[in-house]
Amino acid sequence: MEIYELTVHELIEKLDKKEITKEEVLISYQNRIDEKEKDVQAFVTITQQEAKDQLQKIQKEENKSKLAGIPIGIKDNICTKGIKTTCASKMLEDFVSPYDATVIKRINQEGMVCLGKLNMDEFAMGGSTEHSYFKKTKNPWNLNKVPGGSSGGSAAAVAAGMTPWALGSDTGGSIRQPAAFCGIVGLKPTYGLVSRFGLVAFASSLDQIGTLTKDVRDSALLLNVIAGHDKKDSTSVQKEKEDYVATLKNDVKGLKIGVPKEYFGEGINEEVKQSILKVIEVYKELGAVVEECSLDVAEYALATYYIIACAEASSNLGRFDGIRYGYRTKQYENLKDIYRNSRSEGFGPEVKRRIILGTYVLSSGYYDAYYKKAQQVRTLVKNEFAKNFEKYDIILTPTASNVAFDIGSKINNPLEMYLADLCTVPVNIAGLPGISVPCGLNKEGMPIGFQLIGKPFAEGTILNAAYSYEQNTNFKNNKPTFKN
């Protein structure tokens, strides 16, 4: 087995036994990037020399962390000091952050090595990574398919073996959906568990940094590093540190799992549905109690999400005005021209669409009818989950209603693209933790994933349930084919 095929916990084990060196690990991943990046197009910025310099510095300082020298990829909306943070947008094409995000500081303290910044939908707005200003990332399982989005670069890079793990951000499923499409594990933590300081904001009340990994143990390992209170983030929760690796018991006897009937109706692909039904049977065999339940407000969650997300995006993206930083038009005669032309030329079509929609729902006369109503429905969604969690420990659903689709097939149909988020957005609306785990392949050989949703700050519960499934099946051993 090649070094780049190993999970992080396997890399740590081999490094401890001195079977491999940190230099060999870095070279293996850099060679893999050289080999596969031309096909997959996962990176916006590759930090080849910076990674070598970083490794030398780590070894000179003799960092004792077990993660010292382990490479990592970073989604390009997470600020990295001295390295471009573009959000895959012309607006920030040349922006170099003057500071590190809190999560970057934490991975740097552990001595991890940054391989580069990963492609995404512009400003994290999209579900296919086709909305990047720079390139369209391909799915390693089939290079004609999308990798999902907006963390498509992160998911594709992990699946292709170009990085052992990666950080992404999840606003409405942007970690879990690409994880499902690329056959890896994607974790969206509870809102407030991981600091958002240094994450370029899309929708501040929904955004959450999370992990994309080869298996569940790696997910728990990386969450241990990035979780924790941060005084620089007012939404960061003060909570006692937890060792998530220690929660992996491979035991779900007596665990109560609810399966909402609303997620298995019209619009769910039959092969996806059959795979999820098999997942349910595995949990029953492992001793879990699985019952059908209901999330009555699920049908309203999607509309609620897009009203709130677009409203917050409209507000957050107001700072990109061509004055302070970012792209500035060369065609202007006055201040109004700078504002209008810089934003018209700097933002892509999907970002503009969401800014316009968000501005509309916040405007005088429409605020009460749309934005205020959406916030009221948001409370109903939270209450509906809370009611179910009185009876169940975990809720199980498909991650996505379908498998990865062809590049270009939905780019001109935004509504169809938005509908693909049906299974994931309620989790963000309610601020809950969710994890996507591979559970099969369809007839075309494309990955299928299922989602586990937990109570607030019950990451340990969903990680253990995901781990138990993973240990009793072999889907994590499926490897991408890179077919055309």
C-alpha positions in Angstrom: 0.0 0.0 0.0 1.3 3.5 -0.9 1.8 6.1 1.8 -0.9 8.4 0.3 -3.5 5.5 0.7 -3.1 5.4 4.5 -5.4 7.0 6.9 -4.0 9.5 9.3 -4.1 7.1 12.3 -2.2 4.6 10.2 0.4 7.2 9.2 0.8 8.1 12.9 1.3 4.4 13.8 4.0 3.9 11.0 5.7 7.1 12.0 5.8 6.0 15.7 7.4 2.6 14.6 9.8 4.5 12.3 8.6 2.5 9.4 8.3 5.8 7.4 9.6 9.3 7.9 7.8 12.6 7.8 9.7 13.6 4.7 8.5 10.4 2.9 4.9 11.3 3.9 5.1 14.8 2.5 6.9 13.7 -0.7 4.2 10.9 -1.2 1.4 13.4 -1.1 3.2 16.0 -3.2 4.0 13.4 -5.9 0.3 12.3 -5.8 -0.7 16.0 -6.3 1.7 16.2 -9.3 0.1 13.0 -10.7 -3.6 13.6 -10.2 -4.2 17.4 -9.9 -4.3 17.8 -13.7 -7.3 15.4 -13.8 -9.1 16.3 -10.6 -8.4 20.1 -10.4 -8.9 20.2 -6.6 -6.5 22.9 -5.6 -6.6 26.7 -6.1 -3.1 27.2 -4.6 -0.5 24.5 -4.1 2.0 25.3 -1.4 4.8 22.9 -2.4 7.8 24.9 -1.2 6.0 26.4 1.8 5.1 22.8 3.0 8.8 21.8 2.8 9.8 24.9 4.7 7.1 24.2 7.3 8.2 20.6 7.8 11.8 21.7 8.3 10.7 24.3 10.9 8.6 21.7 12.7 11.5 19.2 12.9 13.9 22.0 14.0 11.5 22.9 16.8 11.1 19.2 17.7 7.3 19.4 17.9 6.2 16.4 20.1 2.6 16.3 18.8 1.7 12.9 17.3 0.3 14.9 14.4 3.5 16.8 13.7 4.4 16.5 10.0 1.0 15.2 9.0 -0.2 17.0 5.8 -3.6 18.7 5.5 -5.6 20.6 2.8 -7.6 23.7 3.6 -10.7 25.0 1.9 -10.0 28.3 0.3 -12.4 30.3 2.5 -10.4 29.7 5.6 -7.8 32.5 6.2 -4.2 31.4 6.1 -1.5 34.0 6.9 0.9 34.6 3.9 -1.1 32.3 1.6 -3.8 33.4 -0.7 -7.4 33.0 0.5 -9.5 33.6 -2.6 -12.9 32.0 -1.8 -12.6 30.8 -5.5 -13.7 34.3 -6.5 -12.3 37.0 -8.9 -13.2 39.4 -6.0 -10.4 37.9 -3.9 -8.2 36.5 -6.6 -5.0 38.2 -5.1 -6.0 38.5 -1.5 -3.4 37.3 1.0 -4.7 37.1 4.5 -2.7 39.0 7.2 -3.7 36.5 9.9 -4.6 32.9 10.5 -8.0 31.6 11.3 -8.3 30.0 14.8 -8.6 26.5 13.3 -5.3 27.2 11.3 -3.6 28.3 14.5 -4.7 25.1 16.2 -3.5 22.8 13.4 -0.2 24.8 13.3 0.3 24.2 17.0 0.0 20.5 16.3 2.7 20.8 13.6 0.6 19.8 10.6 1.8 20.8 7.2 -0.5 22.7 4.7 -0.4 21.2 1.2 -2.5 24.1 -0.2 -5.9 25.8 -0.5 -8.7 23.8 -2.0 -11.2 24.7 -4.7 -14.9 25.5 -3.8 -18.0 27.1 -5.1 -17.5 30.9 -5.1 -17.9 32.2 -1.5 -19.3 28.7 -0.7 -22.4 29.3 -2.7 -23.2 26.2 -4.7 -23.5 22.4 -4.5 -21.2 21.2 -7.3 -17.9 23.3 -7.3 -18.9 24.4 -10.8 -19.2 28.0 -9.5 -15.5 28.5 -8.9 -13.9 31.4 -10.8 -10.7 29.4 -11.4 -11.7 25.8 -12.4 -14.3 23.1 -12.2 -13.2 20.3 -9.8 -13.9 16.7 -11.0 -15.1 13.7 -9.0 -12.2 11.1 -8.7 -14.7 8.3 -9.1 -15.7 9.6 -12.6 -14.1 12.7 -14.0 -17.3 13.6 -15.9 -19.2 14.0 -12.6 -19.2 16.8 -10.1 -17.6 16.2 -6.6 -20.4 18.1 -4.9 -20.1 21.4 -3.1 -19.3 23.8 -1.9 -16.4 21.9 -0.3 -15.9 19.9 -3.5 -12.1 20.6 -3.7 -11.6 19.3 -0.2 -13.7 16.1 -0.8 -12.1 15.4 -4.1 -8.6 15.9 -2.8 -9.1 13.4 0.1 -10.8 10.9 -2.1 -8.0 11.1 -4.7 -5.3 10.6 -2.1 -3.9 14.1 -2.6 -4.3 14.9 1.1 -4.9 12.6 4.0 -7.6 14.9 5.3 -9.0 18.4 4.9 -11.0 21.2 6.4 -14.2 22.4 4.8 -17.1 24.6 5.8 -20.8 23.6 5.9 -23.6 26.1 5.6 -26.3 23.8 4.3 -24.6 20.5 3.6 -21.4 21.8 2.0 -19.2 19.2 3.8 -21.7 16.2 4.0 -23.0 16.3 0.4 -19.5 16.3 -1.3 -18.4 13.7 1.2 -21.2 11.5 0.1 -20.6 12.2 -3.6 -16.8 11.3 -3.2 -17.2 8.3 -1.0 -15.5 9.7 2.2 -16.5 10.8 5.7 -17.7 14.4 6.2 -18.5 15.8 9.7 -20.4 19.1 10.3 -20.1 19.9 14.1 -22.7 21.6 16.3 -22.9 25.3 15.7 -20.5 27.0 18.1 -18.3 23.9 18.8 -15.6 25.1 16.3 -14.5 28.7 16.0 -15.6 30.6 12.9 -12.9 33.3 13.4 -11.1 33.6 10.1 -13.8 31.8 8.1 -14.9 34.1 5.3 -18.6 34.5 6.1 -21.4 33.3 3.8 -24.3 33.0 6.3 -23.1 33.6 9.8 -25.8 31.8 11.7 -25.4 28.7 9.6 -21.7 28.4 8.7 -19.6 25.8 10.5 -16.1 24.5 9.9 -15.8 20.8 9.8 -13.7 17.8 8.6 -13.4 15.6 5.5 -11.5 12.4 6.1 -10.9 8.9 4.8 -12.6 7.2 7.9 -14.4 8.0 11.1 -11.4 7.7 13.4 -9.6 10.4 11.5 -12.7 12.6 11.7 -12.7 12.3 15.5 -8.9 12.9 15.6 -9.2 16.1 13.6 -12.2 17.3 15.6 -10.1 17.0 18.7 -7.7 19.5 17.3 -10.2 22.1 16.0 -13.0 22.0 18.6 -13.0 24.4 21.6 -13.9 27.8 22.8 -12.4 30.9 21.1 -12.8 34.3 22.7 -12.5 35.9 19.2 -15.8 34.3 18.1 -18.8 35.5 20.1 -20.8 32.4 18.9 -18.2 30.0 20.2 -19.5 27.9 23.1 -17.7 27.5 26.3 -17.7 23.8 26.8 -15.3 21.3 28.5 -12.9 19.7 26.0 -13.9 16.2 24.9 -11.8 13.4 23.5 -13.8 12.2 20.5 -11.5 9.4 19.7 -12.2 7.9 23.1 -16.0 7.8 22.2 -15.4 5.3 19.4 -16.5 2.0 21.1 -17.9 0.0 18.1 -21.0 -0.7 20.2 -24.5 0.6 19.4 -26.6 -1.9 21.5 -29.7 -0.2 22.7 -29.0 3.0 20.7 -32.4 4.5 19.6 -32.4 5.6 15.9 -35.2 7.5 14.3 -35.7 7.4 10.5 -38.0 10.3 9.3 -40.5 9.0 6.7 -40.4 12.4 4.9 -36.8 11.7 3.7 -37.9 8.6 1.7 -40.7 10.0 -0.4 -40.8 11.6 -3.8 -37.4 12.9 -5.1 -35.2 10.3 -3.5 -33.3 8.1 -5.9 -34.3 4.4 -5.7 -30.7 3.1 -5.4 -30.0 5.7 -2.6 -33.2 4.6 -0.8 -32.3 0.9 -1.1 -28.8 1.5 0.3 -30.2 3.4 3.3 -32.6 0.5 4.0 -29.6 -1.8 4.1 -27.9 0.6 6.5 -30.9 0.3 8.8 -30.7 -3.5 8.7 -27.0 -3.3 9.7 -27.8 -1.2 12.7 -30.6 -3.6 13.7 -28.2 -6.5 13.5 -25.8 -4.6 15.7 -28.4 -4.2 18.4 -29.7 -0.7 17.8 -33.5 0.1 18.0 -34.6 1.6 14.7 -38.0 3.1 14.3 -39.8 5.3 11.7 -40.4 8.8 12.9 -41.7 12.1 11.5 -40.1 15.6 10.9 -43.3 17.4 9.8 -41.6 20.7 9.0 -39.0 19.1 6.7 -40.8 20.3 3.6 -40.4 23.9 4.7 -36.8 23.7 5.7 -35.4 24.3 2.2 -37.3 27.5 1.6 -36.4 28.7 5.1 -32.8 28.0 4.6 -32.5 29.8 1.3 -34.3 32.9 2.7 -32.0 33.1 5.8 -28.8 32.2 3.9 -29.3 34.6 1.1 -30.3 37.4 3.5 -27.1 36.9 5.6 -25.0 36.6 2.4 -26.4 39.9 1.1 -25.3 41.5 4.4 -21.9 39.8 4.7 -20.8 40.4 1.1 -21.6 44.1 1.4 -18.0 44.6 2.6 -16.6 43.7 -0.9 -17.0 47.2 -2.4 -13.8 47.8 -4.4 -12.6 50.2 -1.8 -10.9 48.5 1.1 -9.6 45.3 -0.4 -10.3 42.8 -3.1 -11.0 43.4 -6.8 -11.5 47.0 -8.0 -12.8 47.8 -11.5 -10.6 49.9 -13.8 -13.7 51.4 -15.4 -15.1 54.2 -13.3 -15.7 57.9 -13.2 -17.1 58.2 -9.7 -17.6 56.4 -6.4 -20.9 54.9 -7.5 -19.2 53.4 -10.6 -16.5 51.8 -8.4 -19.1 50.1 -6.2 -21.3 49.0 -9.1 -18.6 47.9 -11.5 -16.3 46.2 -9.0 -19.2 44.1 -7.7 -20.6 43.4 -11.2 -17.2 42.3 -12.5 -15.9 40.6 -9.3 -18.8 38.4 -8.3 -20.0 35.4 -10.4 -23.6 34.7 -11.4 -24.5 32.4 -8.4 -23.2 34.9 -5.9 -25.1 37.8 -7.6 -28.3 35.7 -7.6 -28.1 35.1 -3.9 -27.2 38.7 -3.1 -30.2 39.9 -5.1 -32.6 37.4 -3.4 -31.2 38.2 0.0 -31.5 42.0 -0.5 -35.1 41.5 -1.7 -36.2 39.5 1.4 -34.6 42.1 3.7 -36.1 45.1 1.9 -38.9 47.3 3.3 -42.3 45.7 2.8 -40.9 42.2 2.4 -38.9 41.7 5.6 -41.9 40.6 7.6 -43.3 38.4 4.8 -40.1 36.5 4.1 -37.2 36.9 6.5 -39.1 37.2 9.8 -41.4 34.3 8.7 -38.3 32.2 7.9 -36.9 32.8 11.3 -40.2 31.7 12.9 -40.1 28.5 10.8 -36.5 28.0 11.9 -37.8 27.9 15.5 -40.3 25.2 14.4 -37.6 23.2 12.8 -35.5 23.3 16.0 -38.5 22.3 18.1 -39.4 19.4 15.7 -35.9 18.0 16.1 -36.0 18.6 19.9 -39.2 16.7 20.1 -37.7 13.7 18.2 -34.6 13.7 20.3 -36.8 13.2 23.4 -37.3 9.7 22.0 -34.3 9.0 19.8 -30.5 9.3 20.3 -29.8 9.8 16.6 -31.8 10.5 13.4 -30.8 8.7 10.2 -31.4 10.0 6.7 -29.8 9.9 3.2 -27.1 12.5 2.9 -28.2 13.5 -0.6 -31.3 12.5 -2.6 -29.1 11.4 -5.5 -25.5 10.5 -6.4 -23.0 12.8 -8.1 -24.5 14.2 -11.4 -22.8 15.1 -14.7 -20.8 18.3 -14.9 -22.9 20.9 -16.6 -26.2 19.1 -16.2 -27.7 21.4 -13.5 -25.6 24.5 -13.8 -28.4 26.4 -15.6 -31.1 25.1 -13.4 -30.5 26.7 -9.9 -33.8 25.5 -8.5 -32.9 21.8 -9.2 -29.5 22.4 -7.7 -31.1 23.9 -4.5 -33.5 20.9 -4.2 -30.5 18.6 -3.9 -29.9 20.1 -0.4 -33.2 18.8 0.9 -31.6 16.3 3.3 -28.8 18.4 4.7 -30.1 22.0 5.3 -32.4 21.2 8.3 -29.3 20.3 10.3 -27.8 23.7 9.8 -31.1 25.5 10.5 -31.2 23.7 13.8 -27.5 24.0 14.5 -27.1 20.3 15.0 -24.1 17.9 14.4 -24.3 15.7 11.3 -22.0 13.2 9.7 -22.0 11.5 6.3 -20.6 8.0 5.9 -20.2 5.9 2.7 -22.7 3.1 2.5 -22.5 1.8 -1.1 -22.1 2.3 -4.8 -24.8 2.6 -7.4 -24.9 0.7 -10.7 -22.6 3.2 -12.3 -20.1 2.8 -9.5 -20.7 6.2 -7.9 -20.7 6.5 -4.1 -23.8 6.7 -1.9 -23.7 8.2 1.7 -26.0 8.2 4.7 -26.3 10.9 7.3 -26.5 10.6 11.1 -27.9 13.6 13.0 -27.3 14.1 16.7 -28.4 16.2 19.6 -26.5 19.5 20.2 -22.9 18.7 21.1 -23.5 14.9 20.8 -20.6 14.5 18.3 -19.4 11.6 20.4 -22.7 9.7 19.9 -22.9 10.2 16.1 -19.1 9.4 15.7 -19.5 6.2 17.6 -22.6 5.2 15.6 -20.8 6.0 12.3 -17.7 4.1 13.5 -19.7 1.1 14.5 -21.3 0.9 11.0 -17.9 1.5 9.3 -16.2 -1.3 11.3 -18.9 -3.8 10.4 -19.0 -3.1 6.7 -16.3 -2.6 4.1 -17.5 0.4 2.1 -14.5 2.5 3.4 -12.3 0.2 1.3 -13.8 1.2 -2.0 -11.4 3.3 -4.0 -12.0 5.9 -6.8 -11.6 4.7 -10.4 -10.7 8.1 -12.1 -12.7 6.9 -15.2 -13.7 9.3 -17.9 
